[in-house]
Amino acid sequence: MPWEIVAIWAIVIVTLTWFRRDEERLRSHRLAEQARYFATASRYRHRPETPKQTAEPIPAQALVHRHYLDLLKSGAAMAPQAPRT
């Protein structure tokens, strides 16, 4: 009976040690991948590109949307309300 308890504890300790080493290995692998990416990526890749000016005409629907957003910013527009019955 005592040797069975010792065997169970030995299995638990080995399993926990194995799990911890495996997690550390995975964490270091992920860190190495991130370091490799940032070491080789072009500078400021994470920043969005500035929008380019185009000579294309603005569609009418976009003008309507822009006007609505301007009204929202100014506070003149009210949210649509459901009709009262």
KAHUTA-V891327 format. One record per residue. N is the residue number from 1. OMEGA is omega in degrees with one decimal (none if undefined). D_FIRST is the distance of its C-alpha to the first C-alpha in Angstrom with 1 decimal. Layout:
((N;OMEGA;D_FIRST) (N;OMEGA;D_FIRST))
This chain:
((1;179.9;0.0) (2;-179.2;3.9) (3;177.1;5.5) (4;177.7;5.3) (5;177.5;6.7) (6;179.2;8.9) (7;178.7;10.0) (8;179.5;10.9) (9;177.8;12.9) (10;178.2;14.4) (11;179.3;15.7) (12;-178.6;17.0) (13;179.2;18.8) (14;-179.8;20.3) (15;179.5;21.4) (16;177.6;23.1) (17;179.3;24.7) (18;179.8;26.0) (19;-178.1;27.4) (20;179.3;29.2) (21;179.4;30.7) (22;177.8;31.9) (23;177.5;33.5) (24;178.4;35.2) (25;178.6;36.5) (26;179.3;37.9) (27;179.7;39.5) (28;177.3;41.1) (29;177.5;42.4) (30;178.9;44.0) (31;178.3;45.5) (32;177.4;47.0) (33;178.7;48.5) (34;179.9;50.0) (35;178.7;51.4) (36;179.5;52.9) (37;-177.0;54.5) (38;177.7;56.1) (39;-175.9;57.2) (40;-177.6;59.0) (41;178.1;60.2) (42;-175.1;63.7) (43;177.8;64.6) (44;179.4;64.5) (45;-176.0;63.2) (46;-179.5;61.3) (47;179.5;64.6) (48;178.3;66.5) (49;177.2;69.9) (50;-179.9;72.9) (51;-178.7;74.8) (52;177.6;77.8) (53;177.7;81.2) (54;179.2;82.6) (55;-178.2;86.1) (56;177.4;85.0) (57;179.4;86.4) (58;179.8;84.0) (59;-177.6;83.5) (60;-179.4;84.8) (61;178.3;81.4) (62;177.5;80.1) (63;177.4;83.0) (64;178.6;82.3) (65;-179.8;78.7) (66;178.5;79.8) (67;179.2;82.3) (68;178.9;79.7) (69;175.9;77.3) (70;176.2;80.2) (71;177.9;80.9) (72;-180.0;77.3) (73;-177.7;77.5) (74;179.2;80.7) (75;-178.2;79.3) (76;-177.3;82.2) (77;176.4;80.1) (78;177.2;78.4) (79;178.8;75.5) (80;-178.7;76.7) (81;177.6;76.4) (82;179.4;76.0) (83;178.5;79.3) (84;178.3;79.7) (85;none;80.2))
